[in-house]
């Protein structure tokens, strides 16, 4: 949408619009509600889990453009696309995955975010022991962080190693593991330094059972109804956030599997081979690494483009190439993770 042009009001049949027309609608104009959506029973499930633990949390949910919990209040923002199947399809088309779209994935995020809410509601970050165990909340949030995948000082809940990004995320991740029904955290984390955090969380939450929160204020930061950007602008920024900042050449690695030698001139091109495997590959590597599918797809895109430029073709059997390239893509994704360029989703 060009700045200065009038906004396109969402028609009654907005959900039937093709993507190109839908993208021109403003987020504020989308007639969306949590009530009656697939998100509503998941929120009810979360409330039941808190009630089973006798935790009093004055939760307020509202729609925004992403998952987050505003600082110092008892409110949680949830992404707009989760309340309408048409917008879930648009999210997948634009970002290749729907964060929180599946039930279990959604519940993991909800449990994490409610960890922030209970932290706010009971002003737990002011407690000396909480600061000693998790670190000070006053630490600045990094735009990027470099996780240590083999560290046992942090729980594993949201990928990739999200607890390592900031002390408040460490607290929320530990709370989420503690809250998850049948997580068996005592056995799962036996022998890990992270177990001490879980034991502290267990004692802290037991002490809070039935207690009235100190903060019940509700403030909606960046609610959907105030967002004047279009869906097109929203996804342009989101893709830029999750994209690869510094494309690399992968010549040496690609030449281990593919070749431009004359004897392979009759074989399938490497670009065709990788293009055929693109979707299942990015999904598989995302499951292994926790990296956003969109980021992995950008790495794949660079590799396909470079294979085309080098005029590479298959030089080994397809099964071997498929297996070895999967390993290669995983390694390159992990290198990206370790480079300090992994983006923290806040």
C-alpha positions as CSV (number, residue, x, y, z in Angstrom):
1,X,0.0,0.0,0.0
2,X,1.4,3.5,-0.9
3,X,1.6,5.9,2.0
4,X,-1.2,8.5,1.8
5,X,-3.6,6.2,-0.1
6,X,-6.9,5.4,1.7
7,X,-7.0,2.0,3.5
8,X,-8.9,-0.8,1.9
9,X,-11.9,-1.7,4.1
10,X,-12.3,-5.4,4.7
11,X,-15.4,-6.6,2.8
12,X,-17.8,-9.0,4.4
13,X,-16.4,-11.8,2.3
14,X,-12.7,-11.0,3.1
15,X,-11.9,-14.6,3.9
16,X,-12.7,-15.5,0.3
17,X,-10.2,-13.0,-1.2
18,X,-7.1,-14.4,-3.0
19,X,-3.8,-13.8,-1.2
20,X,-2.9,-10.8,-3.3
21,X,-6.0,-8.9,-2.3
22,X,-6.0,-10.1,1.2
23,X,-2.5,-8.7,1.8
24,X,-3.8,-5.2,1.1
25,X,-6.1,-5.2,4.1
26,X,-5.0,-3.5,7.3
27,X,-4.7,-5.7,10.4
28,X,-6.9,-3.2,12.3
29,X,-9.7,-3.8,9.9
30,X,-9.8,-7.6,10.2
31,X,-13.0,-8.6,12.1
32,X,-11.4,-11.2,14.4
33,X,-12.3,-12.5,17.9
34,X,-10.7,-15.1,20.2
35,X,-14.2,-16.3,21.2
36,X,-15.4,-19.1,19.0
37,X,-12.0,-19.7,17.5
38,X,-9.7,-22.8,17.7
39,X,-7.6,-20.8,20.2
40,X,-10.5,-20.5,22.8
41,X,-10.4,-24.2,24.0
42,X,-6.6,-24.0,24.2
43,X,-6.8,-21.0,26.5
44,X,-9.4,-22.9,28.6
45,X,-7.0,-25.8,28.8
46,X,-4.3,-23.5,30.0
47,X,-6.6,-22.0,32.7
48,X,-7.5,-25.6,33.8
49,X,-3.8,-26.4,34.2
50,X,-3.2,-23.3,36.4
51,X,-6.3,-24.1,38.4
52,X,-5.1,-27.6,39.0
53,X,-2.0,-26.1,40.6
54,X,-4.1,-23.6,42.6
55,X,-2.4,-20.7,41.0
56,X,-4.3,-17.5,40.8
57,X,-3.3,-15.6,37.7
58,X,-5.6,-12.8,36.4
59,X,-5.0,-13.7,32.7
60,X,-6.3,-11.4,30.0
61,X,-5.8,-12.4,26.3
62,X,-5.9,-10.1,23.3
63,X,-5.0,-10.2,19.6
64,X,-1.8,-8.6,18.2
65,X,0.6,-9.4,15.4
66,X,2.8,-11.9,17.4
67,X,3.2,-13.7,20.7
68,X,4.3,-11.6,23.7
69,X,3.6,-10.6,27.2
70,X,3.8,-6.9,28.0
71,X,6.1,-6.1,30.9
72,X,4.5,-5.6,34.3
73,X,0.9,-6.5,33.5
74,X,-1.3,-9.6,33.6
75,X,-2.0,-9.7,29.9
76,X,-0.9,-11.9,27.0
77,X,-0.9,-11.0,23.3
78,X,-1.6,-13.8,20.9
79,X,-1.1,-13.7,17.1
80,X,-4.1,-12.8,15.0
81,X,-3.7,-15.7,12.5
82,X,-4.6,-18.3,15.1
83,X,-8.2,-17.2,15.3
84,X,-9.1,-17.8,11.6
85,X,-8.2,-20.7,9.3
86,X,-8.0,-18.3,6.3
87,X,-5.3,-16.4,8.1
88,X,-3.5,-19.5,9.1
89,X,-3.3,-20.5,5.4
90,X,-1.9,-17.0,4.6
91,X,0.7,-17.3,7.4
92,X,1.8,-20.6,6.0
93,X,2.0,-19.3,2.5
94,X,4.1,-16.3,3.6
95,X,6.3,-17.9,6.3
96,X,6.1,-21.6,5.4
97,X,5.0,-22.5,9.0
98,X,2.3,-21.5,11.4
99,X,3.9,-20.8,14.8
100,X,1.5,-22.3,17.4
101,X,-0.9,-23.6,14.8
102,X,-0.8,-27.2,16.0
103,X,-2.3,-27.9,19.4
104,X,0.8,-29.1,21.2
105,X,2.9,-26.3,19.8
106,X,0.3,-23.7,20.8
107,X,0.1,-25.1,24.4
108,X,3.9,-24.9,24.7
109,X,3.9,-21.3,23.8
110,X,0.9,-20.5,26.0
111,X,2.6,-22.1,29.0
112,X,5.8,-20.1,28.3
113,X,3.9,-16.8,28.1
114,X,1.9,-17.5,31.2
115,X,5.3,-17.9,32.9
116,X,5.9,-14.2,32.1
117,X,2.4,-13.3,33.3
118,X,2.9,-15.0,36.7
119,X,6.3,-13.3,37.0
120,X,4.6,-10.0,36.5
121,X,1.5,-10.7,38.6
122,X,3.6,-11.7,41.7
123,X,6.5,-9.3,41.0
124,X,8.8,-12.3,41.2
125,X,11.8,-10.6,39.5
126,X,12.2,-8.5,42.6
127,X,13.1,-11.5,44.7
128,X,16.7,-11.9,45.5
129,X,16.8,-15.7,45.1
130,X,15.0,-15.5,41.7
131,X,17.6,-13.0,40.5
132,X,20.4,-15.2,41.9
133,X,19.2,-18.3,40.1
134,X,18.0,-16.9,36.8
135,X,19.9,-13.6,36.5
136,X,18.7,-10.0,36.6
137,X,15.7,-9.0,34.5
138,X,17.4,-5.7,33.9
139,X,19.8,-7.3,31.4
140,X,19.1,-5.9,27.9
141,X,17.3,-8.2,25.5
142,X,19.7,-9.0,22.6
143,X,18.5,-8.8,19.1
144,X,20.7,-11.9,18.4
145,X,22.0,-14.6,20.7
146,X,24.3,-17.5,20.3
147,X,23.0,-20.6,22.1
148,X,25.0,-23.4,23.4
149,X,23.1,-26.5,22.3
150,X,24.8,-28.9,24.7
151,X,24.4,-26.9,27.8
152,X,22.6,-28.7,30.6
153,X,22.1,-25.5,32.6
154,X,18.8,-24.7,30.8
155,X,15.6,-26.6,30.2
156,X,14.4,-27.4,26.7
157,X,10.9,-26.3,26.0
158,X,10.7,-23.9,23.0
159,X,13.3,-24.3,20.4
160,X,15.9,-23.3,19.7
161,X,17.3,-23.2,23.2
162,X,15.2,-20.2,23.9
163,X,15.9,-20.3,27.7
164,X,19.5,-19.1,26.9
165,X,18.4,-15.9,25.3
166,X,17.6,-13.9,28.5
167,X,17.1,-14.4,32.3
168,X,13.4,-13.7,31.9
169,X,13.1,-16.3,29.1
170,X,15.0,-18.8,31.3
171,X,12.4,-18.2,34.0
172,X,9.4,-18.6,31.6
173,X,10.8,-21.7,30.0
174,X,11.5,-23.3,33.4
175,X,8.0,-22.4,34.5
176,X,6.5,-23.9,31.3
177,X,8.4,-27.2,31.9
178,X,7.2,-27.3,35.5
179,X,3.5,-26.6,34.5
180,X,3.3,-29.1,31.6
181,X,1.2,-32.1,32.7
182,X,3.2,-35.3,33.0
183,X,6.5,-33.7,32.0
184,X,8.3,-35.8,34.5
185,X,10.9,-33.1,34.9
186,X,12.5,-34.7,38.0
187,X,13.5,-37.7,35.9
188,X,14.1,-35.9,32.6
189,X,16.5,-33.4,34.1
190,X,18.1,-35.6,36.7
191,X,21.8,-34.8,36.9
192,X,21.4,-31.5,35.0
193,X,22.3,-28.1,36.6
194,X,18.9,-27.0,35.3
195,X,17.2,-29.3,37.9
196,X,18.0,-26.8,40.6
197,X,16.0,-24.2,38.7
198,X,13.1,-26.6,38.4
199,X,13.2,-27.4,42.1
200,X,13.3,-23.7,43.0
201,X,10.3,-23.2,40.6
202,X,8.4,-26.0,42.3
203,X,9.0,-24.6,45.8
204,X,8.2,-21.0,44.6
205,X,4.9,-22.0,42.9
206,X,3.8,-24.1,45.9
207,X,4.4,-21.0,48.1
208,X,2.2,-19.0,45.7
209,X,-0.7,-21.4,45.7
210,X,-4.0,-19.6,46.5
211,X,-2.2,-16.3,47.0
212,X,-3.8,-13.1,45.5
213,X,-1.5,-11.6,42.8
214,X,0.1,-8.2,43.6
215,X,-0.6,-7.0,40.1
216,X,-3.9,-7.4,38.2
217,X,-3.5,-4.5,35.9
218,X,-4.5,-5.1,32.2
219,X,-2.8,-3.1,29.5
220,X,-3.0,-4.0,25.9
221,X,0.3,-3.1,24.2
222,X,0.0,-3.0,20.4
223,X,-3.4,-4.5,20.1
224,X,-4.6,-5.6,16.6
225,X,-7.3,-3.0,16.5
226,X,-4.7,-0.2,16.5
227,X,-2.4,-1.6,13.9
228,X,-2.7,0.4,10.7
229,X,-0.1,-1.6,8.7
230,X,-1.4,-3.9,6.0
231,X,-0.8,-7.6,6.0
232,X,1.6,-7.1,3.1
233,X,3.7,-4.7,5.2
234,X,3.5,-7.0,8.2
235,X,4.8,-10.0,6.3
236,X,7.5,-8.0,4.5
237,X,8.9,-7.0,7.9
238,X,8.5,-10.5,9.3
239,X,10.3,-12.1,6.4
240,X,13.1,-9.6,6.7
241,X,13.4,-10.4,10.5
242,X,13.7,-14.2,9.9
243,X,15.8,-14.0,6.7
244,X,19.5,-14.7,6.3
245,X,21.5,-11.5,6.6
246,X,24.7,-12.6,5.0
247,X,24.3,-15.1,2.1
248,X,27.3,-17.4,1.7
249,X,28.7,-19.4,-1.1
250,X,28.7,-23.1,-0.5
251,X,30.9,-24.2,-3.4
252,X,33.2,-26.6,-1.5
253,X,30.3,-28.4,0.2
254,X,28.1,-28.5,-2.9
255,X,31.0,-30.0,-5.0
256,X,31.2,-32.9,-2.6
257,X,27.8,-34.1,-3.8
258,X,27.5,-32.6,-7.3
259,X,29.8,-32.0,-10.2
260,X,30.2,-30.1,-13.4
261,X,32.4,-32.7,-15.0
262,X,31.5,-33.8,-18.5
263,X,30.8,-37.4,-17.6
264,X,27.8,-36.3,-15.5
265,X,26.3,-34.1,-18.2
266,X,23.3,-36.5,-18.7
267,X,22.4,-36.5,-15.0
268,X,19.7,-34.4,-13.2
269,X,20.9,-30.9,-12.3
270,X,21.6,-30.2,-8.7
271,X,19.2,-27.3,-8.8
272,X,16.4,-29.6,-9.9
273,X,17.2,-32.2,-7.4
274,X,17.3,-29.8,-4.5
275,X,14.2,-28.0,-5.7
276,X,12.3,-31.3,-5.6
277,X,13.4,-32.0,-2.0
278,X,13.0,-28.4,-0.8
279,X,9.8,-28.7,1.2
280,X,10.4,-32.0,3.1
281,X,14.0,-31.0,3.7
282,X,13.3,-27.6,5.4
283,X,10.5,-29.3,7.5
284,X,12.9,-32.1,8.6
285,X,15.8,-29.7,9.5
286,X,13.4,-27.4,11.3
287,X,12.3,-30.3,13.5
288,X,15.9,-31.2,14.3
289,X,17.2,-27.7,14.9
290,X,14.2,-25.6,15.9
291,X,15.2,-22.9,13.4
292,X,12.3,-21.2,11.6
293,X,11.4,-22.9,8.3
294,X,11.6,-19.5,6.5
295,X,15.3,-19.1,7.6
296,X,16.2,-22.7,6.4
297,X,14.4,-22.1,3.1
298,X,16.6,-19.0,2.5
299,X,19.7,-21.1,3.1
300,X,18.3,-23.7,0.7
301,X,17.5,-20.9,-1.8
302,X,21.1,-19.7,-1.8
303,X,22.4,-23.3,-2.3
304,X,20.0,-23.9,-5.2
305,X,21.0,-20.6,-6.8
306,X,24.7,-21.4,-6.4
307,X,24.3,-24.9,-7.8
308,X,22.6,-23.4,-10.9
309,X,25.4,-20.8,-11.3
310,X,28.1,-23.6,-11.1
311,X,26.1,-25.8,-13.5
312,X,26.3,-28.7,-11.0
313,X,24.7,-32.1,-11.6
314,X,24.2,-35.2,-9.5
315,X,27.4,-37.2,-9.3
316,X,26.3,-39.8,-6.7
317,X,23.2,-42.0,-6.4
318,X,20.1,-40.1,-5.4
319,X,19.6,-41.8,-2.0
320,X,23.2,-41.0,-1.0
321,X,22.8,-37.4,-2.2
322,X,19.6,-37.0,-0.3
323,X,21.1,-38.3,2.9
324,X,24.3,-36.4,2.7
325,X,22.7,-33.1,1.7
326,X,20.3,-33.4,4.6
327,X,23.3,-33.6,6.9
328,X,25.0,-30.7,5.0
329,X,21.9,-28.5,5.4
330,X,21.6,-29.3,9.1
331,X,25.3,-28.4,9.6
332,X,24.9,-25.1,7.7
333,X,21.8,-24.3,9.7
334,X,23.7,-25.0,13.0
335,X,26.6,-22.9,11.7
336,X,24.1,-20.1,11.2
337,X,22.9,-20.7,14.7
338,X,26.4,-20.4,16.1
339,X,27.3,-17.4,14.1
340,X,25.6,-15.0,16.4
341,X,23.0,-14.2,13.7
342,X,20.2,-16.4,15.1
343,X,17.2,-14.1,15.6
344,X,15.4,-14.1,18.9
345,X,11.6,-14.1,18.5
346,X,10.2,-11.8,21.1
